Amino acid sequence: MGYKKANDVLPHSLLRAVQQYIDGAYIYIPRRADNKLPWGANTQTKKALQARNREILSRRLAGCSVAELAEEYFLSEKAIYKIINAARNG
């Protein structure tokens, strides 16, 4: 997300109308619903987390304890249990 100057992108009349409500402050204008992308669509983060979670599950099935996995992946034991349960149910 980048910032744009309202003077450069909005018609003068619309800019004046917006200034009546919010003068000189920042405002976030959300994307239209038909232009929204799902989380992780622009980065590799989603794929990396999926790969990590598959690895956690396979290591758990191979006999690693939840405490060991939590320490190695810097997660809480509760988070490890959630990952395992989601993988088994998903």
C-alpha positions as CSV (number, residue, x, y, z in Angstrom):
1,M,0.0,0.0,0.0
2,G,1.4,3.4,-1.0
3,Y,0.4,6.9,-0.2
4,K,-0.9,9.2,-2.8
5,K,-1.4,13.0,-2.5
6,A,-5.1,13.7,-2.6
7,N,-4.3,16.8,-4.7
8,D,-2.9,14.6,-7.4
9,V,-5.7,12.0,-7.6
10,L,-9.0,13.6,-6.5
11,P,-11.0,16.2,-8.3
12,H,-10.9,19.5,-6.5
13,S,-14.6,19.4,-5.6
14,L,-14.3,16.0,-4.0
15,L,-11.2,17.0,-2.1
16,R,-13.0,20.0,-0.7
17,A,-15.9,17.7,0.4
18,V,-13.5,15.3,2.1
19,Q,-11.8,18.2,3.9
20,Q,-15.1,19.1,5.5
21,Y,-14.9,15.8,7.4
22,I,-11.1,15.2,7.8
23,D,-8.9,18.2,7.3
24,G,-5.1,17.5,7.2
25,A,-5.3,14.0,8.7
26,Y,-4.5,10.6,7.2
27,I,-7.4,8.5,6.0
28,Y,-7.4,4.9,4.8
29,I,-9.6,4.2,1.8
30,P,-10.2,0.4,1.6
31,R,-10.1,-1.6,-1.7
32,R,-13.4,-2.4,-3.3
33,A,-14.7,-5.8,-2.4
34,D,-14.2,-7.1,-6.0
35,N,-10.5,-6.0,-6.0
36,K,-9.6,-7.6,-2.7
37,L,-7.0,-10.4,-2.7
38,P,-6.9,-13.2,-0.2
39,W,-4.3,-13.1,2.6
40,G,-0.8,-14.1,1.4
41,A,-1.6,-13.6,-2.3
42,N,1.2,-11.1,-2.9
43,T,4.0,-12.8,-0.8
44,Q,5.4,-16.3,-0.2
45,T,4.5,-16.1,3.5
46,K,1.4,-18.3,3.2
47,K,3.3,-21.0,1.4
48,A,6.2,-20.8,3.9
49,L,3.8,-21.2,6.8
50,Q,2.0,-24.1,5.1
51,A,5.4,-25.9,4.6
52,R,6.4,-25.2,8.2
53,N,3.1,-26.6,9.5
54,R,3.5,-29.8,7.4
55,E,7.0,-30.2,8.7
56,I,5.7,-29.8,12.3
57,L,3.0,-32.4,11.8
58,S,5.4,-34.9,10.2
59,R,8.0,-34.4,13.0
60,R,5.2,-34.9,15.6
61,L,4.1,-38.1,13.9
62,A,7.7,-39.2,13.8
63,G,7.8,-38.9,17.6
64,C,9.0,-35.4,18.5
65,S,7.4,-34.0,21.6
66,V,5.2,-30.9,21.5
67,A,7.6,-29.2,23.9
68,E,10.6,-29.9,21.6
69,L,8.7,-28.6,18.5
70,A,7.6,-25.5,20.4
71,E,11.1,-24.7,21.4
72,E,12.6,-25.4,18.0
73,Y,10.0,-23.3,16.1
74,F,9.7,-20.5,18.7
75,L,6.0,-21.2,19.2
76,S,3.9,-22.0,22.3
77,E,2.8,-25.5,22.9
78,K,-0.7,-24.4,22.4
79,A,0.2,-23.1,18.9
80,I,1.8,-26.4,18.1
81,Y,-1.4,-28.3,19.2
82,K,-3.5,-25.9,17.0
83,I,-1.2,-26.6,14.0
84,I,-1.4,-30.3,14.5
85,N,-5.2,-30.3,14.9
86,A,-5.7,-28.1,11.9
87,A,-3.6,-30.3,9.7
88,R,-5.4,-33.5,10.9
89,N,-8.9,-31.9,10.4
90,G,-8.1,-30.0,7.3
